[in-house]
Amino acid sequence: MDLGGQLLKNKRIQTSRILVKSLILILISFIAANFSYAAETELTLEQILDRVEKNYTGQSFQAGFIQESTIKAMDIVDFASGKIFVRYPGMMRWEYEKPEEQIIITDGHKLWIYRPTDNQVLTGSAPAFFSDGKGASFLSDIKLIRQKFKISLENSKEDFFYELKLQPLEKKLDVVDIRLSVTKNTFTVIRIITYNSYADENRIEFVNHQFNVKLDESLFSFKIPPGADVVQLDE
């Protein structure tokens, strides 16, 4: 690529990042303006977890998401957005729409990652890749939070959220700390921030939750397209 083309590409990337950041700020402002809640005595951590579990256990839901991933050592920030579909227990479908199409599907046992542009399918064992809360996997079985993490209630900078800090009980390098933002009026998880041992950050903001939707089981299985390049992921 010539210099002019590279500069144009860099400008487009920068513009895309600015637009996504602006969208995140708008969404947060919208949530703050619309998520009013009745005043009540401050809840204990156990009471908050009870209400979150009641909200998610046995439920199917879908939502939009915006993702910001930061590799701190290399000063790289990537943005993505799309839709998530979750069916209890253990089934998830992430449909990435920007910056390029990608689908991540699990039925709780198998994992498929499909990249239509390359006609490539990566496949492996779901438990190997969604352990310790990676990929927000606890959304598909919310009771795993109590089973897998040491949980504490943090001081929140935003009055309409509870902030929960999750630390894996089994110490591993890939996840050392997870932060959940939970709305005080509906006990919905609207933000998940995951940190690894290198202080890299993966931030996911959820919008437009729809609970009790009927999600067909076929959404959580995948038929490999003819001629696709299939790669077996190491476990």
N, C-alpha and C positions, 0 to 999 in steps of 0.2 A: 504494500500500500504506500502511495506517495505521501509526502509531508502534508499536503493540503487535505488529502483524504483522512489522514490520521487526526488532524486538527478538527475536522468536521465531526468525526466519530467521537472525539473527546468532548466536543461541545454538546453533542446530542446526549451523551452519558450524563454530563453535568446537569443539563436541563432536566433530564428524567429524574435525577436525584432530587433536584429542587422541587419539582412537581410532587414527587412522592412525599417529601418532608412536609410540604404545604398541606397535602391531603391528610396526613397524619394529624397535624395541628388542628385542621378543620374538624376532623372526626372527634378528637378529644374535646374540642369546644362544644360540639353538638351533644356529646354524651353528658358533659357537665351541665349543659342547659336543660336537658330533658330527663336526666336520671335523678329527679327529686325524690326524697324519701322521708317517711314520717319519722319524727324524732322519737328515739327510744333509748332506754338504758344501754350503755355500751355492752356489747356481747363479749363473752369469753371466747377464747380460741376454740374450745370444744363446741360451743354453740354455733359458731361460724361454720366449722367443719360439718356439723350435723345438717345445717341448712344447705350447704353446697352439695353434700351427698344426696339429700332429698331432691334437689333440683336436677341432678344429673343421673342418678341411678335408675337404670331401666329405660332411659330416655334415648330417643333418636333426635338429632338436631343437625342443622346446617347453618353456616355463617360465611361471611366474607372475611378475608384476612389480608393484612399488609405485613410483610416481613422485612426486617432490616438485619443483616448479618455483618458483623465487624470482625476482621482478623487484625488484632491489635498490633502485632509485631510488624506487619507489613503495611499497616495503615490503609487497609482495603475495606470499603463499605459497599455491600451489594444490597439491592432492593428487589423485592418480588411481591406479587399480589395474585389473588385468586379466590377459590372457594374451598371450604372444607365440609365434608359430610361424615357424620359419626353415627354408628349404630352400636348400641350396647349388646353384648360386651365384646370389646377388642377389635371392632371393625372400623376402619378409617379410609377415607379417600380424600387426598389433597389434589386439587386441580389448579396447577399454576398456569396463569394466563399471561403474565408479564414478568420479566422481559421476554421470555420465550415459553412456549407450551411444554409442560411436563406433568405427568400424572404419577402419584405415589399411592399405591393401593395395598391394603392388608386385610385379610380375613381373620386375623388373630393368630394365624399359623404361618402363612406364606406372605412374602413381600414381593411386589412388582414395582419397578420404576420404569416408566415408559417415556421415551423421548421421541415424539413423532417426527421432528425435523431430521433426526439421524436414523429413524426406524430402528431404534435400539431398545432392548429390554434388559434391565438388570434384575435378577431375581435371587432370592435367598430366604433365610428363615426370619420371620418377623420378630420372635423373641430376641434374637441376636442383635437386632438393630433398633429395637424400641425399648430396651431395658433401661432402668433407672430414669425413666421420664423423658428420654430422648424423643424428639418428634412430637412432644405434647401427648404422648401415648396414654397418659392417665385420664385424658378426657373421655376415653372410650370405656374406662372402668375406674371411676373416681375414687373408689375405696382403696385403690393402690396407694394413694397419697399417705394414708395413715400407716400402711403396711411397709412402705419402702423408704419413708423419709422421717427425719427429725424436723418437726414443724414449729415455727415460732411466729408470733404476731408482731410485725414491725410498725413503727410510726410511719403513717402515710402522709405524703406531702399534699395529697388531694382528699378533701373531706368526704367525697362520695364513694371512695374505695376503701376496702380493707386490703392491707398488704401482707401477704404470707411469704415467709422465707422457708424454703424446703432444702434440706441437706441430705443427700443419700446416706442411708445407714451403712451400705456397702461402699467403701471408698474406692472410687475408680477415677482414672485420669480424665475421661471424656465429659463428665458432669460433676461439678463440685458445688453448684449453687443454683437454685431455681427460685424466681420470684413470681408470685401470682398476684394480680390485681383483681379483686372480687367486688362487684357492685354491692352497696349496702342495702339497696331496696329489693333486688331480685336474686342476689347471690349467684350471679353469672360471672364466669371467668372471662374478662375482656382483654387481659394482657398476660403474656407469659414471657419472661426473660430468663434465658439459660446461659450460664457461664461455665467455661471449662478451666482446666488448670493453667492455661496460658492467658487467662483473662479475656479470651474472645467472647463476644456477646451475640446471642441470637434473640432478637426481639420480635414477637408476633402480637399484633393488635387485631382483635376480632370485632366485627361489626355486623349488625342486622341478623342477630340470632333468631332462628326459628325452631322452637321446640315442638315435640310431638308430631313431627312430620313423618309421613310414611316413606321410608327409604327401602327400596327393593334390595334384596340380598345380592342381586346381580351387580350392583354398584361396587361390591367389595370382592369381586373376583375379576380375573383378567384372562382373556384369550389372546395368545401371542399372534400377532399378524403374520401372514405368509411372508417369507423372505427376511424377517427381522433378524438383526444381529443380537443373539442372546448371550449375555454374560452372567456367569454364576458368581455371585458375590462371596468373598471369603467370610467365613463365620468364626 
